Amino acid sequence: MKLNDLYSKPLEEVLQEFDIVDVKVHADESGIVKSIELKYGEKQKQPQTKTNPYQ
């Protein structure tokens, strides 16, 4: 995806093209969540499975 595509598409559509690769939750001393960081990265390509074992 190019940067121009990122700015021209809705965020929901952009995020469908990526996978979450990291999540960080930040909380204070009382355990109250203050922020959540989500890191997205390229989707992993699925290896092609052969249907014919003799190929």
Stockholm file with secondary structure:
# STOCKHOLM 1.0

chainA/1-55         MKLNDLYSKPLEEVLQEFDIVDVKVHADESGIVKSIELKYGEKQKQPQTKTNPYQ
#=GR chainA/1-55 SS CCHHHHHHSCHHHHHTTEEEEEEEEEECTTCCEEEEEEEEEECCCCCCCCSCTTC
#=GC SS_cons        CCHHHHHHSCHHHHHTTEEEEEEEEEECTTCCEEEEEEEEEECCCCCCCCSCTTC
//
